[in-house]
């Protein structure tokens, strides 16, 4: 394996980690199944995967929240819990539909818009994802998750090095605490090199 192939593979793995981390961790609070996980395991003990809710637990949570919405269909908080449960279950279409019903009831919530954008992104609707991230940024310009997600769409989905770099520069300046920003910059540099 050549040095360039090794570097490309390393950057790919790191980019995948970043992408997976931020897609999986939307702006919403963890589901009840996640929140109720036992805290007895020490950090870094390798049991984090065991603490994650199973698909059966996630499906049960979705059913529970669907029933709650059926009992109280105008309750925006219950509707949001359903959307979050569907998001946690990676049912992007159902989660998007649920978030779309909540947005008019909570129009100023940047986390809600970011989660809706992430659903669109996972459905391949990148323009709609960017629209939601931009709305979240208009509401709260310091909202790091929407800015990061916007950058990820430009880098990984649209492969637009110019817009990715502009979003990244702002992200790095305003949120230097985000992990692995240098890896993201490497990916943008690779995009530029591939275009020339």
N, C-alpha and C positions, 0 to 999 in steps of 0.2 A: 504494500500500500504506500503510495507516495505521500509526501508531506501535505500537498494540496488536498488530496483525497481524505487524509486523516482530518485536516482542519475543517473541511466541508462536512464530514460526518459528525465531528464534535459540535460544530455550530448547529447542525440539524437537530441533534439530540437536545442541546440546550434550548434552542428555539421551540422545539416540541414541548419541553418542560414548561417554558414560559407560557406558551399558548394554552396548554392543557390546564395549567394552574389558574389562569385568569378566565378561561371559559367556564371552568368548573366552579369558580368562586365568584358568583354574581354579587350584586350589591345587597341582596336580601339576607335576612337572618337565617341561620340553619334551620332545617326542618325539625319538627318535634322529635323524630327518631334520632337525628344527629344530636340535638340539644340534650336529649336524655341519656346519651351514652355515658357509661360509667367513667369517672375521672380517676379511677384507681391505678390505671397503667401509667408508669413513668414516661415522660416525654422521651421520644427517640427510642422507645423500646421495641419498635417494629410492629406494634399492634395497632397502628393507625388504621390500616385496612380493615382490621377486625372491628373497629369502632364505627366504620362507615355503615350506614343502613343498607340492608340487603334489598334486592329488587322486590321481594315480597313485602318488606316493611314499607318501601316507598309506594308500592301499589296500594297497600292498606291505608297509608296516609292520604293518598289521592282520593280514595273512596270516602274516607272520613270527611275530608274537606268538601267533596262534592255533595255529601249529605248535609253538611253545615250550610253550604250555599243554597241548597234546595229549601232549607228551613228559613233562611234569612237572606233572600236574593238581593236585597238592597244594601247589605252591610259590606262596605268597601274593604274593611279589614279582613273579613272572612274570605271575600273574593281574592284578596291579595295572598292570603295563606294558601288558597287553592292554586293560584298561579305559581307560587313558590314551590309547592309540592310537585306540580307537574314539571317545573324547571329542574328540580332535584332528580326527578325520574327521567330526565332527558327527553321528555315528550315536548319537543320544541313547538310543534303546531298547536297543541292544546294549551301550552303555557302562553304562547303569543296571543291566542284568542282570549284567554283569561286576563292577561295583562291589558289587552286592548279595552276590555270592559272596565278596568279599574282606572285607567289613565284619566278619563273625564272626571272621575270622582276625586282624584289626587293629582291634579295637573302640574303641581310644582315639585314633584318628587324625583330628583335626579337618579336615585337608585332604581326606581321603578322603570324609568325610561331606559336606563342602561341595561337592565335585565331584559326588557322587551327588545332592545337592540341586539342583545346577545342571542335571543331566540331567532330573530331574523337572520343574523349571521350564520347560525348553525343550520338554517334552512337554505342558505345560499343567496339570500336576498340582501346583498351587501349595500346597495343604495339605501334601503330602508333602515338597515343597521346604522349606517353613518348618520342618517337623518335623526334617529333617536339619540345617538351619542352627542350630536351637535346641539339638540334641544336641551339635553342634560347640561352641557357646557354653558349654554345661554342662561339657564336657571342658576347654576352654581359653577362659575368659571374655575374654581379650585377643586372640582370633583375629579380626583385622580383616576378612578376606574373608567369613567367614560372617555377620558383623554387617552388612557392606555389602550382601551379597546379600539378606539378610532385608529390609533397608530398601528395596532395589529392588523386591522382590516386593510390598511394601505400597504403594509409590508407583505403579509402572507396571502391575502385574498386578491387584492387588486394589483399587487406588485408594482405600485406607483412610487418609485424611489423619491421623487421630488416632494410629494405630499407626505410620504412617510417621514422624510428627514425633517420637514417643517414641524410636523406633529411631535416627532421624537425630540427635537431641540427644545420645544416648549415643555415637554414631559420631563426631560432631564433637568431643566432649569427650575421648574416648579416642584418637582417630586423626586429629588435625587435618592430618596429612601427606597424607591422601588427596586427590588432585587434584579440583578442580571441585566441592567440597562446596557452595559458594554456589549453583551452578546447580541442584543437587539440592534445596536449600532453596527456590529459586524454583518448582520444579515442585510441591513440597508446598504452597506458598502458593497456586498456581493450583488445586490440588485443593480446597483449603478454599474458595476464592472460587467455584468451580463448584458446590459443595454448598450455598452460601448464597443 
